[in-house]
Amino acid sequence: MRLATVRTPAGTRAAVEDAAGWVLLEHPDAQALIAEPDWRAQADAALQSPLRMQPEPAEFGVPMPRPAKLLCCGLNYRDHIVETGRAVPEYPTLFAKFADTLTGPADDVVVHDTERLD
């Protein structure tokens, strides 16, 4: 079972997938779905539906659009660190991000005037 937030003409919806394909749920996104104590039972019940999205959803959204916190791990790929000419740290670097920096997996990332982007 996989969960996703998908964009539809009416707004975002939670979706669940099994080997037979994707099914939309009534929740506005995957985060709202998993906030329910019985989310797994709801997802399993939805997978019994004959109403499946065909083909896969055209647009996946941000899976968890309202995270409480975002903690990221940087300098955690040795090959990339070496390729940038940096010293390999003893521990990876942890840093925070803001929720409004999240995008869907195929969304454009707008880069404003910059001379360097990593």
Secondary structure, DSSP 8 states (H G I E B T S, - for coil): -EEEEEEETTEEEEEEEETTEEEE-SSSSHHHHHTSTTHHHHHHHHTT-S--BSSS-S-B--SSSS-S--EEEES--HHHHHHTT----SS-EEEE--GGG---TT------S-S---
